[in-house]
């Protein structure tokens, strides 16, 4: 294997130490071979960010990922099997999607619950395929998103009292105060479709575009947009929010779901990183294009 010495011993090479975390053993083996994280990621066929999370213990390592890394590091077969067994023993067993806990609460209360969870997190990653992420929404846009939708049959969905809707919008805007905390890190990903999906008036959309620019300029925020013509390797099925490596949440039409199961969190982190690879972070040209579009529509009346 290019770049990896064919050795079964050396500083930090042995995995036969039940007191050391699996990720630390893998890292020490990599360092003993003088491999960078990027080099190991290439050998194992995964992203450098994922390798880093496994090595630091920020992600509960999946047995199959441990095997890929250990084999890329040419660890002895017995040690590989031992690490894989330990990784399997330390994981939380997954549960079916249908058993995810529904958040059965009103609009405002739901926002308060999410805000509490976000405040406890250090890193917040949000992906949205159809709407601007909640932490970036203006009041006009948030109201258009949260107002009950019409069913395809033409019958009205159950009405949310206007005061409850306004309370929900206000609570969502209060959530955004967390963006000003310097110890928090935020990564927002959205498809270009979130900008072409008009929710509210053209003026509402122009205000929303200005808000995205403002937030993207903060030092603790990264914003990526997936261009409409990007070649995707996976379908953007639904939006979700990741809180560190402890929680994933998503909103559906009729409920909100959350999971703390390791395998669910890892899956959504991999999905996020896959979309991040095709997103652009130089978002000004895209925002400029849609600003011109909505200005023209506003002028046209």
C-alpha positions as YAML, in Angstrom:
chain: A
units: angstrom
residues:
- id: 1
  name: UNK
  ca: [0.00, 0.00, 0.00]
- id: 2
  name: UNK
  ca: [1.63, 3.30, -1.05]
- id: 3
  name: UNK
  ca: [2.75, 5.48, 1.82]
- id: 4
  name: UNK
  ca: [2.13, 2.88, 4.55]
- id: 5
  name: UNK
  ca: [4.97, 0.86, 5.99]
- id: 6
  name: UNK
  ca: [4.26, -2.86, 6.16]
- id: 7
  name: UNK
  ca: [4.77, -3.22, 9.90]
- id: 8
  name: UNK
  ca: [2.92, -4.84, 12.75]
- id: 9
  name: UNK
  ca: [4.63, -3.03, 15.57]
- id: 10
  name: UNK
  ca: [5.89, 0.38, 16.55]
- id: 11
  name: UNK
  ca: [4.89, 3.27, 18.77]
- id: 12
  name: UNK
  ca: [1.12, 3.30, 19.26]
- id: 13
  name: UNK
  ca: [0.64, 0.46, 16.77]
- id: 14
  name: UNK
  ca: [-0.90, -2.14, 19.04]
- id: 15
  name: UNK
  ca: [-4.67, -2.18, 19.46]
- id: 16
  name: UNK
  ca: [-4.54, -4.70, 22.35]
- id: 17
  name: UNK
  ca: [-5.20, -2.19, 25.13]
- id: 18
  name: UNK
  ca: [-8.72, -2.33, 26.55]
- id: 19
  name: UNK
  ca: [-8.15, 0.90, 28.48]
- id: 20
  name: UNK
  ca: [-7.62, 3.07, 25.40]
- id: 21
  name: UNK
  ca: [-10.51, 4.33, 23.23]
- id: 22
  name: UNK
  ca: [-10.74, 2.82, 19.77]
- id: 23
  name: UNK
  ca: [-10.33, 6.22, 18.11]
- id: 24
  name: UNK
  ca: [-7.16, 6.98, 20.05]
- id: 25
  name: UNK
  ca: [-5.62, 3.64, 19.06]
- id: 26
  name: UNK
  ca: [-6.34, 4.35, 15.40]
- id: 27
  name: UNK
  ca: [-4.88, 7.83, 15.67]
- id: 28
  name: UNK
  ca: [-1.72, 6.62, 17.38]
- id: 29
  name: UNK
  ca: [-1.29, 3.94, 14.72]
- id: 30
  name: UNK
  ca: [-1.68, 6.56, 12.00]
- id: 31
  name: UNK
  ca: [0.81, 8.88, 13.66]
- id: 32
  name: UNK
  ca: [3.32, 6.07, 14.12]
- id: 33
  name: UNK
  ca: [3.17, 5.52, 10.36]
- id: 34
  name: UNK
  ca: [3.54, 9.26, 9.77]
- id: 35
  name: UNK
  ca: [0.32, 9.47, 7.82]
- id: 36
  name: UNK
  ca: [-1.80, 12.61, 7.73]
- id: 37
  name: UNK
  ca: [-5.52, 12.46, 8.36]
- id: 38
  name: UNK
  ca: [-6.12, 13.30, 4.71]
- id: 39
  name: UNK
  ca: [-3.86, 10.46, 3.57]
- id: 40
  name: UNK
  ca: [-5.65, 7.95, 5.78]
- id: 41
  name: UNK
  ca: [-9.03, 9.21, 4.63]
- id: 42
  name: UNK
  ca: [-7.98, 8.65, 1.02]
- id: 43
  name: UNK
  ca: [-6.72, 5.13, 1.77]
- id: 44
  name: UNK
  ca: [-9.90, 4.21, 3.65]
- id: 45
  name: UNK
  ca: [-12.29, 5.84, 1.18]
- id: 46
  name: UNK
  ca: [-13.91, 8.28, 3.61]
- id: 47
  name: UNK
  ca: [-13.74, 11.99, 4.37]
- id: 48
  name: UNK
  ca: [-11.00, 13.54, 6.50]
- id: 49
  name: UNK
  ca: [-13.68, 15.08, 8.74]
- id: 50
  name: UNK
  ca: [-15.11, 11.65, 9.48]
- id: 51
  name: UNK
  ca: [-11.66, 10.24, 10.27]
- id: 52
  name: UNK
  ca: [-11.09, 13.13, 12.66]
- id: 53
  name: UNK
  ca: [-14.42, 12.59, 14.43]
- id: 54
  name: UNK
  ca: [-13.68, 8.89, 14.90]
- id: 55
  name: UNK
  ca: [-10.15, 9.51, 16.17]
- id: 56
  name: UNK
  ca: [-11.24, 12.15, 18.67]
- id: 57
  name: UNK
  ca: [-14.24, 10.15, 19.86]
- id: 58
  name: UNK
  ca: [-16.73, 12.83, 18.85]
- id: 59
  name: UNK
  ca: [-18.56, 10.16, 16.84]
- id: 60
  name: UNK
  ca: [-19.29, 6.67, 18.08]
- id: 61
  name: UNK
  ca: [-17.29, 4.68, 15.56]
- id: 62
  name: UNK
  ca: [-19.26, 2.21, 13.44]
- id: 63
  name: UNK
  ca: [-17.65, -1.26, 13.36]
- id: 64
  name: UNK
  ca: [-17.44, -1.23, 9.57]
- id: 65
  name: UNK
  ca: [-15.64, 2.14, 9.64]
- id: 66
  name: UNK
  ca: [-13.19, 0.90, 12.27]
- id: 67
  name: UNK
  ca: [-12.39, -2.11, 10.08]
- id: 68
  name: UNK
  ca: [-11.80, 0.09, 7.02]
- id: 69
  name: UNK
  ca: [-9.45, 2.36, 8.94]
- id: 70
  name: UNK
  ca: [-7.59, -0.46, 10.68]
- id: 71
  name: UNK
  ca: [-7.13, -2.33, 7.40]
- id: 72
  name: UNK
  ca: [-5.91, 0.85, 5.69]
- id: 73
  name: UNK
  ca: [-3.38, 1.14, 8.53]
- id: 74
  name: UNK
  ca: [-2.35, -2.51, 8.01]
- id: 75
  name: UNK
  ca: [-2.95, -3.49, 11.58]
- id: 76
  name: UNK
  ca: [-2.63, -7.22, 12.40]
- id: 77
  name: UNK
  ca: [-5.87, -9.16, 11.74]
- id: 78
  name: UNK
  ca: [-6.31, -10.13, 15.40]
- id: 79
  name: UNK
  ca: [-6.06, -6.50, 16.49]
- id: 80
  name: UNK
  ca: [-8.49, -5.43, 13.78]
- id: 81
  name: UNK
  ca: [-11.05, -7.97, 14.97]
- id: 82
  name: UNK
  ca: [-10.56, -6.82, 18.57]
- id: 83
  name: UNK
  ca: [-11.13, -3.16, 17.68]
- id: 84
  name: UNK
  ca: [-14.20, -4.03, 15.60]
- id: 85
  name: UNK
  ca: [-15.69, -6.01, 18.51]
- id: 86
  name: UNK
  ca: [-15.06, -3.11, 20.88]
- id: 87
  name: UNK
  ca: [-16.65, -0.63, 18.48]
- id: 88
  name: UNK
  ca: [-19.71, -2.87, 18.13]
- id: 89
  name: UNK
  ca: [-20.01, -3.23, 21.89]
- id: 90
  name: UNK
  ca: [-19.90, 0.51, 22.49]
- id: 91
  name: UNK
  ca: [-22.65, 1.49, 20.07]
- id: 92
  name: UNK
  ca: [-26.24, 2.27, 20.83]
- id: 93
  name: UNK
  ca: [-28.58, -0.06, 18.96]
- id: 94
  name: UNK
  ca: [-30.62, 1.73, 16.36]
- id: 95
  name: UNK
  ca: [-34.41, 1.81, 16.28]
- id: 96
  name: UNK
  ca: [-36.82, 2.03, 13.35]
- id: 97
  name: UNK
  ca: [-37.68, 5.48, 12.04]
- id: 98
  name: UNK
  ca: [-41.28, 4.96, 13.10]
- id: 99
  name: UNK
  ca: [-40.15, 4.92, 16.72]
- id: 100
  name: UNK
  ca: [-38.55, 8.34, 16.61]
- id: 101
  name: UNK
  ca: [-40.12, 10.53, 19.28]
- id: 102
  name: UNK
  ca: [-42.73, 12.95, 17.87]
- id: 103
  name: UNK
  ca: [-42.65, 16.45, 19.29]
- id: 104
  name: UNK
  ca: [-46.30, 17.05, 20.08]
- id: 105
  name: UNK
  ca: [-46.37, 20.69, 21.10]
- id: 106
  name: UNK
  ca: [-47.62, 24.04, 19.89]
- id: 107
  name: UNK
  ca: [-45.70, 26.28, 17.51]
- id: 108
  name: UNK
  ca: [-44.16, 28.52, 20.17]
- id: 109
  name: UNK
  ca: [-43.47, 25.73, 22.65]
- id: 110
  name: UNK
  ca: [-41.77, 23.68, 19.96]
- id: 111
  name: UNK
  ca: [-39.45, 26.60, 19.18]
- id: 112
  name: UNK
  ca: [-38.58, 26.95, 22.87]
- id: 113
  name: UNK
  ca: [-37.73, 23.23, 23.07]
- id: 114
  name: UNK
  ca: [-35.47, 23.45, 20.01]
- id: 115
  name: UNK
  ca: [-33.81, 26.61, 21.36]
- id: 116
  name: UNK
  ca: [-33.00, 24.82, 24.62]
- id: 117
  name: UNK
  ca: [-31.41, 21.93, 22.73]
- id: 118
  name: UNK
  ca: [-29.43, 24.30, 20.47]
- id: 119
  name: UNK
  ca: [-28.11, 26.26, 23.45]
- id: 120
  name: UNK
  ca: [-26.57, 23.07, 24.87]
- id: 121
  name: UNK
  ca: [-24.73, 22.32, 21.60]
- id: 122
  name: UNK
  ca: [-21.37, 23.63, 20.44]
- id: 123
  name: UNK
  ca: [-21.78, 22.85, 16.71]
- id: 124
  name: UNK
  ca: [-25.06, 23.09, 14.81]
- id: 125
  name: UNK
  ca: [-25.28, 21.81, 11.24]
- id: 126
  name: UNK
  ca: [-28.48, 22.44, 9.27]
- id: 127
  name: UNK
  ca: [-29.45, 21.17, 5.83]
- id: 128
  name: UNK
  ca: [-32.58, 22.32, 4.02]
- id: 129
  name: UNK
  ca: [-33.65, 21.28, 0.50]
- id: 130
  name: UNK
  ca: [-36.76, 23.48, 0.18]
- id: 131
  name: UNK
  ca: [-36.86, 26.30, 2.76]
- id: 132
  name: UNK
  ca: [-34.30, 28.63, 4.34]
- id: 133
  name: UNK
  ca: [-33.12, 27.20, 7.71]
- id: 134
  name: UNK
  ca: [-35.11, 28.43, 10.69]
- id: 135
  name: UNK
  ca: [-32.11, 30.11, 12.33]
- id: 136
  name: UNK
  ca: [-31.77, 32.32, 9.24]
- id: 137
  name: UNK
  ca: [-35.41, 33.21, 8.63]
- id: 138
  name: UNK
  ca: [-36.89, 36.72, 8.73]
- id: 139
  name: UNK
  ca: [-40.25, 37.28, 10.39]
- id: 140
  name: UNK
  ca: [-42.15, 37.55, 7.10]
- id: 141
  name: UNK
  ca: [-40.58, 34.42, 5.71]
- id: 142
  name: UNK
  ca: [-41.05, 32.49, 8.97]
- id: 143
  name: UNK
  ca: [-44.74, 33.39, 9.04]
- id: 144
  name: UNK
  ca: [-45.18, 32.09, 5.49]
- id: 145
  name: UNK
  ca: [-43.41, 28.84, 6.42]
- id: 146
  name: UNK
  ca: [-45.30, 28.25, 9.65]
- id: 147
  name: UNK
  ca: [-48.78, 29.18, 8.45]
- id: 148
  name: UNK
  ca: [-50.81, 26.00, 7.87]
- id: 149
  name: UNK
  ca: [-50.69, 24.76, 4.31]
- id: 150
  name: UNK
  ca: [-53.62, 23.92, 2.10]
- id: 151
  name: UNK
  ca: [-54.20, 20.28, 1.32]
- id: 152
  name: UNK
  ca: [-54.11, 19.21, -2.32]
- id: 153
  name: UNK
  ca: [-57.84, 18.53, -2.20]
- id: 154
  name: UNK
  ca: [-58.41, 22.25, -1.73]
- id: 155
  name: UNK
  ca: [-59.81, 21.84, 1.77]
- id: 156
  name: UNK
  ca: [-58.22, 24.01, 4.42]
- id: 157
  name: UNK
  ca: [-55.97, 22.39, 6.97]
- id: 158
  name: UNK
  ca: [-57.01, 22.96, 10.61]
- id: 159
  name: UNK
  ca: [-56.45, 26.62, 11.32]
- id: 160
  name: UNK
  ca: [-53.84, 27.70, 13.82]
- id: 161
  name: UNK
  ca: [-55.13, 30.71, 15.77]
- id: 162
  name: UNK
  ca: [-53.41, 33.88, 14.59]
- id: 163
  name: UNK
  ca: [-51.99, 34.63, 18.05]
- id: 164
  name: UNK
  ca: [-50.41, 31.15, 18.20]
- id: 165
  name: UNK
  ca: [-48.86, 31.66, 14.78]
- id: 166
  name: UNK
  ca: [-47.40, 35.02, 15.77]
- id: 167
  name: UNK
  ca: [-46.10, 33.57, 19.05]
- id: 168
  name: UNK
  ca: [-44.43, 30.79, 17.07]
- id: 169
  name: UNK
  ca: [-42.79, 33.27, 14.69]
- id: 170
  name: UNK
  ca: [-41.56, 35.40, 17.60]
- id: 171
  name: UNK
  ca: [-40.14, 32.31, 19.33]
- id: 172
  name: UNK
  ca: [-38.32, 31.28, 16.15]
- id: 173
  name: UNK
  ca: [-36.74, 34.73, 15.89]
- id: 174
  name: UNK
  ca: [-35.67, 34.57, 19.54]
- id: 175
  name: UNK
  ca: [-33.86, 31.31, 18.74]
- id: 176
  name: UNK
  ca: [-31.61, 33.27, 16.42]
- id: 177
  name: UNK
  ca: [-29.93, 35.09, 19.33]
- id: 178
  name: UNK
  ca: [-27.71, 32.02, 19.62]
- id: 179
  name: UNK
  ca: [-25.96, 33.05, 16.39]
- id: 180
  name: UNK
  ca: [-24.26, 35.87, 18.30]
- id: 181
  name: UNK
  ca: [-22.58, 33.53, 20.79]
- id: 182
  name: UNK
  ca: [-18.88, 33.30, 19.75]
- id: 183
  name: UNK
  ca: [-18.37, 29.83, 21.24]
- id: 184
  name: UNK
  ca: [-20.99, 28.32, 18.89]
- id: 185
  name: UNK
  ca: [-20.24, 27.15, 15.35]
- id: 186
  name: UNK
  ca: [-22.85, 26.93, 12.61]
- id: 187
  name: UNK
  ca: [-22.87, 25.28, 9.20]
- id: 188
  name: UNK
  ca: [-25.87, 25.94, 6.97]
- id: 189
  name: UNK
  ca: [-26.46, 24.09, 3.71]
- id: 190
  name: UNK
  ca: [-29.39, 24.69, 1.40]
- id: 191
  name: UNK
  ca: [-30.25, 23.95, -2.19]
- id: 192
  name: UNK
  ca: [-30.70, 26.74, -4.70]
- id: 193
  name: UNK
  ca: [-34.36, 25.71, -4.77]
- id: 194
  name: UNK
  ca: [-34.80, 27.30, -1.32]
- id: 195
  name: UNK
  ca: [-34.28, 30.66, -3.01]
- id: 196
  name: UNK
  ca: [-36.57, 30.01, -5.97]
- id: 197
  name: UNK
  ca: [-39.36, 28.68, -3.74]
- id: 198
  name: UNK
  ca: [-41.20, 31.93, -3.12]
- id: 199
  name: UNK
  ca: [-42.75, 32.07, 0.33]
- id: 200
  name: UNK
  ca: [-44.38, 35.43, 0.91]
- id: 201
  name: UNK
  ca: [-44.16, 38.52, -1.27]
- id: 202
  name: UNK
  ca: [-41.19, 39.49, -3.46]
- id: 203
  name: UNK
  ca: [-40.35, 42.04, -0.76]
- id: 204
  name: UNK
  ca: [-40.32, 39.25, 1.84]
- id: 205
  name: UNK
  ca: [-37.92, 37.27, -0.33]
- id: 206
  name: UNK
  ca: [-35.64, 40.29, -0.79]
- id: 207
  name: UNK
  ca: [-35.53, 40.77, 2.98]
- id: 208
  name: UNK
  ca: [-34.75, 37.09, 3.38]
- id: 209
  name: UNK
  ca: [-31.86, 37.29, 0.93]
- id: 210
  name: UNK
  ca: [-30.44, 40.25, 2.85]
- id: 211
  name: UNK
  ca: [-30.70, 38.25, 6.06]
- id: 212
  name: UNK
  ca: [-28.76, 35.35, 4.53]
- id: 213
  name: UNK
  ca: [-25.98, 37.74, 3.48]
- id: 214
  name: UNK
  ca: [-25.84, 39.22, 6.97]
- id: 215
  name: UNK
  ca: [-25.58, 35.88, 8.73]
- id: 216
  name: UNK
  ca: [-23.07, 34.49, 6.22]
- id: 217
  name: UNK
  ca: [-20.73, 37.34, 7.12]
- id: 218
  name: UNK
  ca: [-20.39, 36.22, 10.75]
- id: 219
  name: UNK
  ca: [-17.06, 34.58, 11.67]
- id: 220
  name: UNK
  ca: [-18.72, 31.61, 13.39]
- id: 221
  name: UNK
  ca: [-21.03, 30.81, 10.46]
- id: 222
  name: UNK
  ca: [-20.49, 28.90, 7.21]
- id: 223
  name: UNK
  ca: [-23.19, 29.02, 4.53]
- id: 224
  name: UNK
  ca: [-23.20, 26.78, 1.45]
- id: 225
  name: UNK
  ca: [-25.66, 26.66, -1.43]
- id: 226
  name: UNK
  ca: [-26.01, 23.65, -3.72]
- id: 227
  name: UNK
  ca: [-26.36, 25.01, -7.28]
- id: 228
  name: UNK
  ca: [-29.38, 23.94, -9.26]
- id: 229
  name: UNK
  ca: [-27.17, 22.22, -11.85]
- id: 230
  name: UNK
  ca: [-24.96, 20.39, -9.32]
- id: 231
  name: UNK
  ca: [-24.53, 16.66, -9.92]
- id: 232
  name: UNK
  ca: [-25.95, 15.01, -6.80]
- id: 233
  name: UNK
  ca: [-25.02, 11.55, -5.56]
- id: 234
  name: UNK
  ca: [-28.03, 11.41, -3.24]
- id: 235
  name: UNK
  ca: [-31.52, 12.87, -3.35]
- id: 236
  name: UNK
  ca: [-32.24, 15.80, -0.99]
- id: 237
  name: UNK
  ca: [-35.20, 14.07, 0.62]
- id: 238
  name: UNK
  ca: [-35.78, 16.24, 3.69]
- id: 239
  name: UNK
  ca: [-34.17, 18.82, 5.91]
- id: 240
  name: UNK
  ca: [-32.56, 18.13, 9.26]
- id: 241
  name: UNK
  ca: [-30.51, 19.74, 12.03]
- id: 242
  name: UNK
  ca: [-27.56, 18.09, 13.78]
- id: 243
  name: UNK
  ca: [-26.58, 19.18, 17.29]
- id: 244
  name: UNK
  ca: [-22.98, 18.10, 17.90]
- id: 245
  name: UNK
  ca: [-22.83, 14.30, 17.75]
- id: 246
  name: UNK
  ca: [-25.74, 13.86, 20.14]
- id: 247
  name: UNK
  ca: [-28.98, 14.75, 18.39]
- id: 248
  name: UNK
  ca: [-30.61, 14.94, 14.96]
- id: 249
  name: UNK
  ca: [-33.96, 16.65, 14.41]
- id: 250
  name: UNK
  ca: [-36.19, 17.03, 11.40]
- id: 251
  name: UNK
  ca: [-39.53, 18.66, 10.61]
- id: 252
  name: UNK
  ca: [-42.21, 16.90, 8.56]
- id: 253
  name: UNK
  ca: [-45.56, 18.25, 7.37]
- id: 254
  name: UNK
  ca: [-47.46, 16.92, 10.37]
- id: 255
  name: UNK
  ca: [-44.87, 16.53, 13.12]
- id: 256
  name: UNK
  ca: [-41.29, 16.97, 14.21]
- id: 257
  name: UNK
  ca: [-38.96, 14.03, 14.82]
- id: 258
  name: UNK
  ca: [-35.75, 13.61, 16.76]
- id: 259
  name: UNK
  ca: [-33.24, 10.87, 17.46]
- id: 260
  name: UNK
  ca: [-30.22, 10.41, 19.73]
- id: 261
  name: UNK
  ca: [-29.30, 7.04, 18.21]
- id: 262
  name: UNK
  ca: [-25.65, 6.94, 17.13]
- id: 263
  name: UNK
  ca: [-26.33, 5.31, 13.77]
- id: 264
  name: UNK
  ca: [-29.01, 7.88, 12.89]
- id: 265
  name: UNK
  ca: [-26.68, 10.75, 13.77]
- id: 266
  name: UNK
  ca: [-23.79, 9.26, 11.77]
- id: 267
  name: UNK
  ca: [-26.04, 8.69, 8.77]
- id: 268
  name: UNK
  ca: [-27.17, 12.30, 8.72]
- id: 269
  name: UNK
  ca: [-23.61, 13.59, 9.21]
- id: 270
  name: UNK
  ca: [-22.50, 11.56, 6.19]
- id: 271
  name: UNK
  ca: [-25.44, 12.92, 4.19]
- id: 272
  name: UNK
  ca: [-24.54, 16.46, 5.23]
- id: 273
  name: UNK
  ca: [-20.90, 16.04, 4.24]
- id: 274
  name: UNK
  ca: [-21.95, 14.55, 0.91]
- id: 275
  name: UNK
  ca: [-24.03, 17.63, 0.11]
- id: 276
  name: UNK
  ca: [-21.26, 19.93, 1.39]
- id: 277
  name: UNK
  ca: [-18.93, 18.51, -1.27]
- id: 278
  name: UNK
  ca: [-21.13, 19.88, -4.09]
- id: 279
  name: UNK
  ca: [-22.13, 23.14, -2.38]
- id: 280
  name: UNK
  ca: [-20.50, 26.50, -3.07]
- id: 281
  name: UNK
  ca: [-19.54, 28.86, -0.26]
- id: 282
  name: UNK
  ca: [-19.03, 31.83, -2.57]
- id: 283
  name: UNK
  ca: [-22.76, 32.50, -2.43]
- id: 284
  name: UNK
  ca: [-22.87, 36.18, -3.45]
- id: 285
  name: UNK
  ca: [-23.37, 35.54, -7.21]
- id: 286
  name: UNK
  ca: [-26.35, 33.25, -6.49]
- id: 287
  name: UNK
  ca: [-27.87, 35.71, -4.01]
- id: 288
  name: UNK
  ca: [-27.35, 38.54, -6.50]
- id: 289
  name: UNK
  ca: [-29.20, 36.61, -9.19]
- id: 290
  name: UNK
  ca: [-32.26, 36.03, -7.01]
- id: 291
  name: UNK
  ca: [-32.18, 39.58, -5.67]
- id: 292
  name: UNK
  ca: [-32.51, 40.85, -9.26]
- id: 293
  name: UNK
  ca: [-35.32, 38.37, -9.88]
- id: 294
  name: UNK
  ca: [-37.38, 39.49, -6.88]
- id: 295
  name: UNK
  ca: [-36.70, 43.18, -7.48]
- id: 296
  name: UNK
  ca: [-38.07, 42.77, -11.01]
- id: 297
  name: UNK
  ca: [-41.13, 40.96, -9.68]
- id: 298
  name: UNK
  ca: [-41.67, 43.61, -7.05]
- id: 299
  name: UNK
  ca: [-41.41, 46.37, -9.65]
- id: 300
  name: UNK
  ca: [-43.86, 44.53, -11.91]
- id: 301
  name: UNK
  ca: [-46.41, 44.58, -9.11]
...
